C-alpha cells in the first residue's frame, strides 16, 4: 500500500506493507489517558505524520519496522510502548513474573536520552520503573547488578551482552524489544545485535507462561541486515517507510549508474530508450533546465522516438500531459515524458517503470524522482537488492565529468542500496570530498582527530582534518613554555572530558605567570586601581576579579546593551582556557604591563586511551572521576607531540611534593586511572595518527633540548601550584559548567620556524647535498640513529670521537649528514648497516648513562624516535635526577 497525505501544499509519502489507518490527532491516538495528558503538559505538538502510522501497530502489540527522517526520535515508540506496559501490568497473566521491555540504543549518550524521556513520561503511567544500564569492562559490576522491579531496561548491545553473562534470565521475561536507530546498531554492532536476537529467540522458545513478544525497529535508513531481522526474528511485521529513497531500496528498485561524457549524454539516452521501446516501459526523463527539455525532446523526435515534454513554460497543462501519457501506454506505445523537476508535483505520476536522470540529481530531488515509480515498488522481501526477477522499477543515472556537485550524497545512498558503483563515481566523489575539505581549511582542527587520532565521519564533520600552517604555526609561544619535553609540569584547570583539558605549563625556574598573577593580585587589591571598562569591545583584554583572585580575560562576544548600559559579555580566561559570561561592569581596565605575557592556556591531550565499545565520546562517569582527581593539581608529563597550543602527553602523572626531601612522589597515572574505571580501553594508534597528521611540516627535535629535573627545581613548581589552589577552590563549580574554546584567537606553535639560523645553516649545507631525516633513541650503552633513505648506494659512514659523517646516494641525489655529537663515542666499536628503506647507525657510548641530548647544536632534520622509547614508561614512576 502507498498513502499520500496533503499537508498544505506538500505531499507526505508513506510506504506500508499492510494497510494502517493513521492516528493524526492526539485525542484519538491509541494511548492511555494519563500519557495523553502528560504529552500535552509537555507541549507535545504531534503526532507527526510518521507517528500517526507507527503508533497504532505498536499499540496493537505487533512487530513494527519504521524508517523515517525522524527515525532517531524515541517518541516514535515510547508512548505506545508505555501504554502497552500499563495494560499488561493491569492484566498480568503471571503475578509472580512481570514482563520487561528492553530498548537497545547505539551508544551511552542515546541511551541516556531515552532514559530521561522515560522518566519524563512515566508520570502518565502507574508503577513504571525504568533502568539505565551502562556497565564497564569490570566484571564485578555486572555480577552485582540487580534488575528486580524494573519494567524497562535501556542499554547498548555491548552492555547487554556483559549483563547476560551473569543474568541470562532477563531474556526469558522480555516482552518488548526495541532497536533504536536500527541502521546504526546494524552498521556498528551487527554481530552483537544478532547474538542478542539469537539468545532472545531461544529464550522465548523456552519461556513459561503466556507473555507477549514484540520487536520494534526504528531508524532513518534501510539496512541490509533488516531483511534477516524480519525473516528470522519477527512475526509478519508492519513496515512503515516515509522516506522515498529508503522505500525504493525495500521495494527493490534497480539502481544503475551509466558513465558517459557530457557531450554524449543524448546518444546514451537514445541507447537506453531503444531498450525501453522494446519492453513497453513508462519512462520519465528528468532534467533541471527548460533548455535541456527542449533539446532532448527535439533529439528524440528526430530519432523517431515518440515523447511528451513538460516544463513551466509548456503550453499544455498538467492534466493534458497526463491524459496523453496514459493514452500512449494503453495504446501499446512506450510512454516517454521529458520534464523538469518542478513539474513533477503537479503531474502526480506514481506509475512510471523507469526514471532516467539526464541531469545528475541532488539527494533531495532524487527522492522526488523515485517517488514517480512508487506504484511499482515491490512489497515483498527479496534475497537480493538487485534481484532482476522481482524488479519492476529501474533508476538510471547518467554520470558525466560535470556531475561532481552531489556525488557524495548519491554515492552514500547507492552503497547502502548495494548497487553496482562504477569507478568513475568513486573518483568524482573523492575530488568533491577533497574540495570540501579544502573549504574547511579555516575551521578549527577536528577535536575527535586530536583526542583519539580518528574522526569517524569526516564528510559530516564541520572541522578540518589537516594542518593549516597559517593557524597552527601562527605563534611560537609553547616552544618557550616547554623547557624539557621529557618532563614538563602541567596544571590542568579546565576539564573538557576525560582525556582533554586546558591548563598551564609551569616552568621549573621562576614561572613567569606565577610572578604575573602575584603582581596582578597586589595591583587590584588597591580599590583605586579597579577601573571598570567604559566601552567593551570584542577581542580586548581586561581584568576580572573572582573573589581574591584576578584573571586576564579576553572579550569574545558583546550583545546589545540594556537600559542601564549593563549587559552580559562572553569572555575567555586566556590563562586557563575556559569561557564564561559576566556582567560588563565586572570587567576592569588591564594595564599594558599585564598584557605583555602571551596567553598561557594550552590544550592538553592524554594519549593512547579511548572509550570502550567504539563510543565516540567519554561517559560522564569517567570525566567526572578525572575532573575530581586532577583539576588544579600539579602533574608531570612527557610531551610526545605538539601542534599550535595543543600538547599531546604520554604519560601524565599526578605528583605530590615532599618539601623536606625536595622530591616529588607519583600518586597516579591518568591513563591507568581511566582504564581502571572499566570504561576506557587501549588506543595504540593514537600517537602514530597524530604524527601522520603532522608529517607534512618540520617537527621540533625534542631530543635536542632534553634536561632533567633536579631536587632544587621543585621550589618554583610548589609556588605555582599553591598560588592556583585558591582560584581552583573558588571557581570549581563555575568552570566545570563553562564551555570550551581554544585559549587564544592566535594559537601558538612549538614547531621551529624554518627561517631560524639553524634552518639557514641547514640550507647552506644542503647545497652540498640533501640532509636526510634522522630519528634517534638510546639505552644505557648505545645510541641508535635511523637515517631515512631509500635504497642507499655508495654509502659512507665515518666515526670520530665526537662526530659522525654519513653520506649516500638515493634516487640520483646525494644525501649528507655531518653530526657533531653532544658526548663522546667509541668510534672503532660503532657500526652502520644499510637496509632497504633506512640506514641504521649504532653508536657505542664512551661512558655509560643517559644522554640529555644527541647533538651540540640543534638540527631540524633530527628528532627523537618515540616509537622505540621504553614501552613501560607510563607504568613506572618518573625519576627526579
N, C-alpha and C positions, 0 to 999 in steps of 0.2 A: 504494500500500500504506500502511496505517497499522499501527502497532505500539504496544502498551501493555505496560509492564513494571512489575510490582509492586515497590516499594521501601518496605518497612514497610507503613504504611497509605496511602502516597501512590501515585499512578499517574503515571508519566512518559509524556509524549506524544512521538511521533515520526511525522513525515510523510515518506514515502520515495517517490521516483519509480520506483525499482526495488528489488526485494527484496534485503536485506542481512542476513546472519547476524552479529549483533553479537559482538565480541570483548570480553567483560566482565571477563576475567581477564588480568593482565599476562603470566603464564607462557605463555599460549596466543596472545597477541597477535601479529600479523604483523610483528614487529620482529626485528632482529638480536640475537643473544645478548649481544653486548657492550653494546648500547644498553639492553637489559633490565636488565643488571647496574648500569649507570650510573644508570638511573632509580631502581632500588631503593636504591642507595647514597645518592642524593639525597632519600630518603624520599618518593618519588612514591607517592601514595595511589590513583591511578587504575588503569585507565582509567575516566573518568566515563561517564555514560550517553551523552552526545554523542560522546565519543571512541570509545566502543565501536562506534559506527556509522560514524564518519568514517575511522578508521584503515584498515579493510580496503580500501575502494575507492582510497584514496590509495596504499596499499602495492601495489595491483594496477597502478598507473600510470594509472588512469582520471581523467578530468576530474571535479571534485567542486565542488558548491556546498553550503556548510554554514552554516545560520543557527541560532544558539543564544544563550541568555543568556550563555554563556561564549565567545561568538564572537570576543571580543577576546583570548583566550588562545592564544598561539602553539603551545602543546603540542597543539592540535587537529591540527596538520600537521607540526610539526618531527620527531617520532620516525619516522613512516613515510617522510617525505621523506629523512631521513638514511639510513634502511635502503635505500631505492631507490638513493641515490647510491653507497652501498658496493657494492651488487650490480652497478651499471653500471660502477663502477671495476674490479671483479674480472673482468668480462666485456666489456671495452671493444672495441666494434666498430671504432673508428678510433684506433689507438695514438697518432697524432700530433694528434688533435683531441678533447680531453676536453670533455665537456658541462659546462654551467654551470647552476646553479639561481639564480633571481632572486626575491627577496622584496621586494615593494613595500609600504611602510608609509606611513601618512598623515602622519607627521612625524618629525623627527630623534629625538625622545625615544623613540617606539615603536621606531624602527629601532635605536637603541642598546640597548634592552631585548631585542629579538630577537637582535641580535648577541651580547650577553652570554650568552643562553641557548644559542646555538650553540657558543660557546666552552666552556660547561659540559659539554654533552653530546657534543662531538666526541671526548672521551676514549673513548667507546664505539665510535667508528668510526675505521678506519685511513685515514690520508692525507687527512683533511678540513681544508680551508683556507678558512675564511670571511673575508669582507672587508666592512667598513662604508665606504660611500662617501657623504660629505656634502661637497658642493662649494659654494663661494660663487659669486658672480657674476664673479669674476676668471677670465677665460678661460684664463689660463696654467695654472692648477691642473688644469683638465680636460684640457688638451692634454698635460700631463706625466704624467698618472696611468697607471700600468702595472697591469694586472689578470691578468698571466700567472700560472699555477699556482694560481689561485683556483677553488674549487669552488662556493661560494655567495656571491652578492653581495646585500647588504642595503642598500637605499637608499629614496628617496622619488621620486614621479613627476617633480618639478621637477629634482632632481639627476640622475636618469637621462637626461632629455632633454638636459641640459647635457653629459653624458658622451657621448651618442650623436652629438652634433655633431662629436666628434673620434674616436669609436671605434664606428662603426656595425656593425663585425663582431661585437660582443658578442652581438647577437640571433641571428646565424647559429649560434652554439654553444649557444643557450638550449634546455634540455630541460624544465625545470620552472619555471613562472611562478606565483608565489603572490601573491594580492591580499589583504593583511592588513587587517582592518576594512574590508571592501569597501564598506559603506554610507557610511563617512566618505570614502573615496577618491572615490566617485562623487558625493557631495554637494558636496565641496570642490574636487575636481580632475578632474571628468568629462572635460573637453576634453583634458587632458594624458594621462589613462589611455587614452582611446580612440586618441589619437595613437600611444601606445606599442603598443597592441594591433594597430593597422593596420601599423605597422612590423614587428612580430613576425610577423604573418600573411604579409607579403611576404617576410620573411627565411626563414621555414620553407619557403615555396614554392620558393625558390632554393637552399636548403641542399643540400650534397652529403652522401652517406653515409646512414646509417640510424639517426640519433639519435632517441630517443623524444621525444614532445612531450606535455606535460601542463599544464593550467591548473587551479589550485585557488583558490577564492574563499571566504573565511570572514568572518562578521560577525554582528552582533547583530540586524540588521533587514533586511527585504527592501527593495530599492531598484528603482525603475522601470528603471534602466539595466542591471540584471541580466538582463532579458529579451533585449535586443540582444547582451549578452555571450554568452549561451547560444546564441542563434540564429546569430550571425555568427562566433564565435571558438572555441566549444567543440564537442567531439565526443560527443554523446549523454551528457551528464554525469549522475552520480549526484547527486540532490538530497536533502539531509538537513536537515529543519527540525524542531527540537524546541521551538519556541515557537508555541503555537496561533494567536495573533493574526497572526503572520507567515505561517504556513501558510494561513490564511484569505485573505490577500492573494494568494499564489501560486495558491490554489485558487479564486480568482475569486468569493469570497463578496461579494454585493452589500450595501453598507452604505448605509442610509437613515436620515436624521435627520428626525424629524417634530415640528416645534414645535407646542406647544399649551399652554393654560392648565392648571394643576394640577387645577382643578375640573372640567375637561372631558376628562381622560385616559381615563375609561371610555367616553365617547362616541367618542373617537378610536379606542380599541381595537376597539369594535364595528364601525366602518367598515373597519378593517384586516382583521378576521376575516370580514367579508362577502366580501372578495376571496378570501381563502384557502378559504372554503367552496366557492366556485365552481371552485377549482383543485385540490381534493383534496390539501391540504397536511398535513404533520405539524408542528404548531405548539406551541412551548413559550413560555409567558408567564411571565417571571421578575419576581419582586418580592422585596424584602428584609424583609418582615414577614408574620407569620401573619395579622394582621388584614386586610391587603390581599388575601391569597389568598382568604379567606372572602368578602370584599366583591366581588371580581372574579367568583368562581365563582357567587355569587348573581345578579349582574347578567347574566352570560351565560345562566344558566338562565331568568331572566325574559324574555330576548330570544330564547328558543328555540335557543340555541347549546349543543349537547351538549359537555360538557367534564369533565375529571377535575381533581382537586386533590391536592396533596401538600405537607405541611409536617411538622414534627417531632411534632406532636400528632395527626396523622391516625390514624384507627383502622385504615385499610387500609395494610398494609406495602408495601415497595418491590416485591416480587415480584407482589403483587396488582395494583398500579397498572400495572406493565409489561405484564402479561398483558392487561389491559383496553385499554391503549394500542395494543397490536399488533392486537387483535381489531377495534377501531374502524376502523383503516386498512384492514385486509384485507376488511372488510365493505363498503367503499366509502364510509364515513363519515369526514369530515375529523377528524383526531385533534388535540384541543386539550387541553393539560395546563398548568394553572396551578400554579406551585410556588415555593418559596423556594430560595435558592442553596445552603443547607446540605443539601438533599436530592438534589442532582444527582449527587454521587459514588456514593451508594448505588444510585441508579437505573441509572447507567452508560449512559445513552442517547447514541448517536452517529449516529443516522439521521434526526434532525429535518431538515426542509427550511426552516423559518422560526423565527427566535427574535425575540420581541418583548420589549424591555427596558422593562417598565412602570415599574420604579424605575431611575433613572439608575445605570449601573454604575461601579464603581471600576475602574481599569486591571487589577487582579488578578482580580476577578470577571469582567470582560469576557471574558478568555481562556477561563475555565472554561465560560462560557455558549456561546461559539463552538464549543468542543470537542464540544458535543452535536450539531453538524452535520457532524463531520469525515468521515463516510462519503460526504457529498455534496460534498466539496471536489473541484474539477476537478484532474486530474493532468497535463493538457497545457498548454503555453504558449498564452496568448491575446494578441491585439494590444492589447486594452484591459482595464483592471481592471473596467470595468462593461459588458463585452460581454454583453448580455442573452441572446443566443442560446446561450451556453455557461454561463450562470449557473444553478446548481442549488440554491443556498442563499442565503438572504436574512437580514440582520440589521437590525432596525428599532428605533431608539432614540427613545423619547418624551421630548422636551426641554421642560421646563417652567421657569417662573420660579424654581423652588426647586432646580434641578439644578446649582447652581454649584459644589458641592464638588469634583467630579472632572473638571470640563470641560477644564482644560489638558492632562491626560494623554490624554483621549479625542480632543481636537482634534488633538493631535500625531499620534496614530495615524491618524485619518481623513485627514490631509493626506498622509502618505506612502502611504496606501492609495488616494490620488487619488479620494476620494469627494466627492460634491457637499455642500458645507457651507453651511447657512443662516446668514444674518447674525446671527440670534439667538444662535447658538453662539459666534460671534466676540465679540459684546457681553458675554455672560456670562463668557467666558474672560478678557476684558480686565479685568472687575471683580474676578475672582478673583486675577489676577496683581497688580493694584493693591493688593488686600488683603494678599497675601503679601509684597509689597514693604514695606508698612507694618509688617508683623511683624518685618522685618529692621532696623527703624529704630535699634535699639540696637547693631547689629553694626558692625564697622569698615567704612570706605568701601572698596569693591572695589579691590583692588590693580591689576588689569588696567585698570580705568577710569582710575585715576590715571596709570599708566605709559604707556598707549597711547591713552587717550581713548575706549576702547570695551571693552565686555565682550561676548564672543561668545555667551554662553549665560546670560542673566540669570535664566531660570527655574530653572536648576540651581545657579547661584552662591549660596553661603550668605551673602554680604555685601550691604550696601546699595548703592544706586546713586543716592542723592540726598543733599543736605546735611542733616545733623542739627545744628541750631543749638546744642542743649544739649551736644553733644560737640565739634563743630568750632569753636565760638566760646566754649569754656569759659574760656580764658585769653587774655591779650594780651601774651605774652612775646616772640614773634617780631617784633612791631612794634618792640620796643625793640632787638632784635638787628640788624634791617635799618636801618641809618642812611641808606644811599644805594642804593635798589633798582636804579639804573642800573649799579652796580658794587659787588658785595659780595665779600668774601673768604671762601672756603669751604674747610674742611679735611675731606675725606671720610675717615672712619675705619673704617667697616664697609660692605663692598660686597655688596649683596643680589644684584644682577645688573648687566648692562652699563649700564643707564640709571637705576638706583635705588640710592641709597646713604643711609647715616646718617652724620652728622658734625656739625661745629660751624660756626657763622657767627662769624668772627673780627672783632672791632671794630678800627677803624684806630687809635683813640687809647686806649691803656691797656686792653686787653681784660680784662674782669672775671674770666673763667675762668682766664686766664693767671696773674693775681695769686693767685686762689684755689688753683690747683694748686701753685704755689710754696709758699704758706703750709702746705698740707696735707703736702707732701713734707718740709718743715722740721719740722713738728709730729711726724710719725710716725717721723722719724729717731731720736727720743728713745725708747729701749726702754720707759721707764716710761709712755709715752703709748699704747702698743699694748695696749689693754684689750679682751680678747675679749668679744663679746656673750654674756651668760649665757642669755637667753631669746630665741630667734629667732622673730619674729612676722612674719606676712605684711604687706607694704606698708611696713615700717620702713626707714629709710635707715641704711646702715652704711658703714664704710670697708673697703677691700680693698687690700692691698699685692701688686703683681706686680713682683717684682724691686725696683728702686729707685723705681718709680712708684706713687703712691697714687691710688685711684679712689673716686668716690662710687657706691654701688650701692644698689639697692632690692630687697628680698626679694619674689620673685614667687610662690614655692611652697615649702612646708615639709613634707616627708614625715615619716613616723613615725621616731622615734629608734631607734638600735640599742642594744645592751647597754652600750656605752661612752658613750652620750649624744652621739655624733657622727654626723651624717648629711649626706647631700648636699642642698644647698639650691640652688634655681634663682634666679638673680639677674639683674638687668639693669643695665647700665652707663648711668646716666642722662645722662651727658655724651658718650656715644659711640653708643648705640643698639643695641649687641649684647647678647645674653643668654648665660649660661653656667651651669655647675654647679660649685659649690665645696663643700668641707667646712665645716660650720657653725663649726668652731673657727678658721677663717680670717677670719671676719667680725669687724671691730673696731668699738668704740664710736665714733660720729662726733659730735664736739661740735656744739652748736647753731649756732655761728658758721660752720661749714662747710655748713650746710643752708639758710642764708638765700637763697643764689643759686639761682634756679629751675633745673630740669634744662635743660641746654644742647643736648642732642642734637636735631637736626631731620632730617626726611626730605627728601632731595634727589632730584628727578626731572629728568633731561635730556630736553628736548622735541624733537619733530619727527624722530624716528628710531625705527624698529621693525624686527623681524626680517623677513628675506625670506620669500617663499613663503607668506605668510599664516600663518606659525607663531605660536603664542600665547606661546612662551617663547624666551628667548635661548639660543642654542647655548653650551655651557660654554666653547668656544674663545674666544668674544667676551668673556664675563665674566672669564675668566682673564687675557686680554690687558689689559682695562681695570683689573682689580684690581691687576695688577703695575704698571701705568702710573701710577695716580692715588692709591693708598692712602697716606694720611699726608702727602701733598704739597699745598702751598697752591695754590689755584685762584682765579681771578677769574671772576665770572659776572654776568649781568644777570638779575634776577628779573622774570619775566613774569606770575607769578600766585602766590598763597599761599592756603592753607586749613589751619586748625589749625596743626600743626607740620610741614606739608608745603610745600616750596618748589619751584616749577617754574622752571627756569632755561634760558635760551637767549640767547647761547651760554654755555658753561663752558670756560674755557681754563686749561691748566697754565702757571704762570709761574715764572720764576727771578729772584731779586733780584740787582742789581748794586750792592752797598752803597756803593762808592766814588762812583758816579754818582747814588745814591739813586733808581733807576728799576727797573721790572720789565720783563722780556723775556718775550714769549709763546713757549712751546715747542710747544704742540699744542692743537688744538681737539678736545674729546672726541667730539662728533658726527662730525667728519671722521675721527677715528681709527676709529670704529665702521664707518663707510661704507667705509673703506679695507680692512677685513677681507673685504669681499665678502659678508658675512653679515647686513648691515643695509641698509635702504632708507629713502627719504624718507617722512615721516608728516606731511604738510602740515595735516591736520585736527586734530592733537593739541591745540594751544593753544585753538583755537576750541571744541572739545568741552569742555574744562575751563572755559572762560568761560561756556559754555552751562549747565554744571552749577551754576555759582555765581551765575547771573544773578538768582536769587531773593533774594539778600541784598546789602546795600550793600558796595561794593568800595572798598578803600583807594585813595586817589588817590596813586599812585606819583609822579605828576608834581609833587605839591606839596612833595616833600622831596628833590628831586634836588640832590646835591652831587657834587663831583669829587675824585678822589684828587689830592693834591699830593705833591711829592717828599718832604716832611717826614713824610708819613703812613706811610712804609714801616717805620719802626722798630718799631712795635707788632706789625705782621704778622710781621716776622722773628723777634721774640721768641716769639710764639705758635707759629710753625712749628718753631723749633728745640727748644722745650720738648717738643713732641709727638713728635719724631723718635725719642727713646729708647724711649718707650712703644710706638710702632709696631713698632720692630725686635723688641722682646721679645714682643709679643703677636700678631705677624703670623700665625703658623701657627694659633694657637688661635681668633682671631677670624674667620678665613676659614671655619672649620667651625661657627661658632656659628649658632644660629637667630636669627630676626629678630622683634622686637616693637616697637611704637611706643615711643619713648623715654620717654613719661610716661603714667601712667594718666589724667591730665587734660590732653589735648592743648591747646596754646595756639593762639591765633588772631591773625592780623595785621590782620583787618578792624576798622575803627573801631567802638567801642561806640556805639550810637545815642543814648546818654544823655550824650555829651560836650558840652562847651559849644558846639562848632561845630554839632552837631546841634540844640541848643536854639535857637541863633541862627537856624538854617535853619527851624525850626518857626515861630518868630515871623515870619520873612519870608514863609512860605507862607500866613500868614493874609491877606496881601495878594494872593497868587497862587501857583500851583504852580511849583516850581522845576524846569525840565526837566533831563534828564540831558545832560551835555556831555562830548564827548571831544575831545582836542586833540593836535596834533603840529606839528612845526616844521621849517624848514630855516634856512639862514643868514640869510635876508632876511625871511621871513614866519612868522606863526603861524596855523594853521588850526584853527578851532573848529567842530565838528559838533554842532548842537543837535538832539537827538532830539525831533521834534514832528511830528505827523501833520496834513497839510492846514492849515497855519497861515493864519489870517485876521487882518486888521487888525494886521499885524506892524509893529513899530517898532524900529529899531536905531540908537542914538546912540553916537558915538565921541568920546572925550575923550583927552587925552594919556596918562592913567594909569587909564582906566576905560572899560568898555563896558557899556551898558544895553540889554538886549533884552527885548521883550515881544510877545506874540501870543496870540490865542485859538485853541484847538483843542478840538473836540468839546464846545463850550459852557463850557470852563474857561479862565481867564486864566493864562498861563504867564509868569513874570517871572524874569529873571536879571540881577542887578547885580554885575558882576565888577570888582574893584579889582586892576589888573594889577601884577605884580612889577616890570616895567620899562616904559619909555615906548614909545609908538607914534606914527606919523604919522596923525592922525585923518582928515585930508582924503583920504588915499590908501586907507584901509581900506574894505572893502565887505561887504555882506550879501546873499546870494542865497537866496530861498525855494524849496525843492523840495517834492516830494510828501510825503516822509517825514522831511525834516530841513531845517534852515536852516544854510547854510554861511557862516561869518563868516571873512573873511580880514583879518588884522591885519598891517600893514607896520611892521616894527621901525624905531625911530628910529636905533638903532645896530646894524650887522650883527654877528652872532655867535650863540652858543647861550645860550638862557635856561636857568638851572638849575631854575626852576620858573615856573608861569604866574601864580599869584595871590599876594598879600601874605599872606593867611591861608587856612587850609585850608577846603575846601568838599566835603562828601561827595558832591555831585552832579557833580563834575568829576573826570575821570580821563584818564590818558594813553592815546592810541589806538595800541596796539602793532601793529595791522594795517597802519598806514601808516608804521611805523618803517622805517629803512633795511633793505632786503632782504638786503644783503650783510654785515650786522652780524656774523654768525657766522663769516664768512670772513676778515675783516680784523682786525688786532691792536687791542687796546684802547689808547687813548692815556692818558698819565699825567696831563696837566694839563687 
